[in-house]
Amino acid sequence: MALLEKLNEVLRTQALLGNTVEILTWDQEVCMPRAGVPHRAAIVGTIVGLLHKKLIEEVLPLLREAQESAELSEEQKHSVRILLEEAEPAEKVPPKLVQAFSEASSLAQAAWVEAREKSDFSVFAPHLEKLVQLGREKAAALTYAEEPYEALLRLYERSVTPAEVETLFAEVRPFLIETIRACEGSILEGLQGPALSLSAPQQRDLVETVLRQLGYDLRRGRIDISAHPFCSGFNPDDVRITIRIFEEDLTMALGSAMHEMGHALYEQGLAREPIGWPITMAASLSIHESQSRFWENHVGLSLPFWEYLYEQIFPKYNPSWLQAYSPLTLARRVNKIQPHLIRIQSDEVSYHLHILLRFELERALINGDLSISDLPAAWNEKVHTYLGLTVPNDAQGVLQDIHWSMGNFGYFPTYSLGSFYAAQLAAALTEQYPDWESNLRSGNAQIPLDWMRRHIHAHGKMYDSKTLCEKATGSSLSAKHFIQYIRQKVGLIYEGLSVPLPT
């Protein structure tokens, strides 16, 4: 068998087995009875262990051979270099550690659900202790230049270091805090209307209607319910999202749906073939988050989008809202800047203070500067310092996110990085198509979807995040676009309120 043919076969098999793990994980979160967790953990752990073994024994040797082969084109060799860069760190992690981490995370996720229901961190603490220890072992195996956390962050975003993330946060933190202070002193008129409450079936129907209109292809996708919203893309023809519904407030389901739809549109826009090659993969978690944050915030929180909801969607579900609100007062309602205890219910400004505190805490956990027993108190202290809020219980505090139960240390910074990328992409889109937002009034989002398809989705993983940003926008990542976007949003929603630029 020719080298390229054999490489195609091995990469395809590896990718399909990886999809199997993702499908099993989706099923665990959406459908599986809770009693099945230990057996599912064993199944997933075994497959992950076999995948790791196959990667070391079959994939890596073939990639190294292909790198030197005259049989491959320069573009194919570029893809091989990308795959090697991703795969070679795994060679350093012992198979037993890979399997142990997978099994521990499956058990930890079930414990996290129970702990959050009981609002009792002690139920989850021993599982988190295990995952942190395994995370440190993984970091040691992967090696790092400055700190253990660096090795784990690079699993989600290879383009930045913890120090660079810290620098970005240092740039935006004063602006975030000053914006919150400025908005706290302003009164938004017209918000005293009825709650946007709908039954769960109505909310699900509304979400499906809106997402179809915006471009989410439900012939190739699903919408389900889970404890924590997420997106799973097995291939462009099977992309699934979950949402979380509060019957008292439609904006929870709608916001989570818009966010996860951004991920799903990215997955549906990737190339189908050749399976296992970089062109079929997302560039990074940060770029993935740029897509979710763009659709959630730049589209879903815009005034034209709420004009579309007001005129075309809400009359079908609750016409009384039309008498109580206007599109502007609805936009003010969902954009109001007011710190919230829950990250996914937070406004665009305080949200990044949520990410900052998680970045600082998980960095301290992995680097050995914070113990598990001290984590809840440290969490509560940072929430009070950054957001001015008091945490009443663990469920609304340290237990609110699923990420650590999955062992995803290093994931949180990608949310803020994604928001900064999203703002820069939106600025480039607006420069090319100044009137794209006006089309949202009729529910037409084809311009931004097509633009993202051309500039982001079509490239797959052929470029790292920094390079992709430069190609799409003409400049390297900068937080200035996010700051300018927020200043414009505040000026619209708060009727001319101006937040000074950071010095």
C-alpha positions, 0 to 999 in steps of 0.5 A: 500500500502506498504511503499516502493511502496508508496514512489516509486510512490510519488518520481516518480510523483514528478520527472515527474512533475519536468520534465514538468517544465524543458520541458516548460522551454526548449520550452520557450528558443527554440520555444515559441513566445515572447508574450507568456512569461507572460502566460508561467511564470504563468504556470511554477510558478503554477506547481512549487508552487504545486511541493513545496506543494507536497514536503512538504506535501507528500514527506518529511513525507514519507521520514522521515517514510522510514528512520526509517522503517525496510522495506528498505535496508541499500542502500535504507536508504542511498538514503533516507538520500540523498533525505532528505538532498536535500528536507529538506531545501525546507521545510523552504521556504514558498510556496508563495516565491517559486512561486514568484521566479519562476514567477519573473525568467520567466519574467526576462529571457524575459527582459534579452533577450530584454535588451541584444538586446538593450544593455541597462541594465536599461531594465533588472535592475528592474527584477534583483532587484526583483530576488536579493531581493527574493534571499535574502529572500530565503537565510534567509529562508534556513538559513546559518552559515556565509553569505546569499550567502552561502545558495544559493551556497549550492543549486548548490554545497553542498560540499563547502562554499563561503570561500572555493571557495575563497581559491581555487581562491586565489590559482589559481589567481596568476597563471592565471594572470602570464600565461596570461602575459607570453603568451602575450609576445609570438608570435604564428606562422601560425595563419594568415589564413582565418576565419573559417566561414561556413553557419549556416546549414553547421555548424549545420551539422558539429556539428551533425557529430562530436557529433555523432562520439564522442558518443552523441546518437541523437536517444535519443537527439536533437540539437537546437539553442538558445540565450544562449547554454544549456542542458536539460535532462528529462531522459536518453532517452530525452536529448537536447542541444542547441548551438549558431552559429556565421557564421563568426567563427565555433569555437563558435558553435563547442565549445558550442556543445562540452560543452553541449555534456559533460552535455548531455553524463552525462544525457544519462549515468544516470540510468533510474530507479527508477525514483526520486531516487538518482541513476537517478540524477547527483551528483551536478552542479560541477560534471556536469560541470566537464563533460562539461569542460572535453569534451569541453577542454580536448577533444575538444581543444586537438591537437589529436582532431584537427587532427581528424577534419583536416583529416576527417571533414574539407575536406567535408566543406572547403578544402581550410582550409587544405592549410592554416593551419595544425592541430597544427596551428589550435590547436594554433588558438583555444588555444591561450591565449588572454583575451576576453570580452565574457566568453564563447569565452574566453580561458581556462585561462582567463575564470576563471578570468571571473568566479572569477569576477562573483562570487565576484559580485553575492556574494556582491549582495546577501550579500547586499554589492553591489547595482543593480545600481552600478553593471554595473560599478563594472563589468566593473572595475573588467573586467579591473582589471582582464583581462585588457579590457575595456567594450564597452557596456552592451551587452558585459558586465553585460548582457552577461550571462543568469544565473542571469535572471534565479535567479541562484545565486551561479551557476557560481563557479561550472564552475571553480570547474568543471574545477578543477574536470575535470583536476583531472579526466583527470589525473586519466584517463591518469594514467590508459590509457596513450594513450587515447588521441591518439585515438582521431585522428580517432574520437574515444572517447570510452575510456574516455566515458566508463571511465566516465560512470564507475567512474562518471555516474554510481554513480548518486547522491549516493555520494557528489562531494568531495567523488565522486572525491576521489573514482574516482581519489584516492584523494580530489579535488586540483587545482594542476591538473588544473595548471599542465594541463595548464602548459603542454598545454602552453608548447605544443601550445607556443613551450616550454614556461614554466610558473612558478608554484605559490609559 
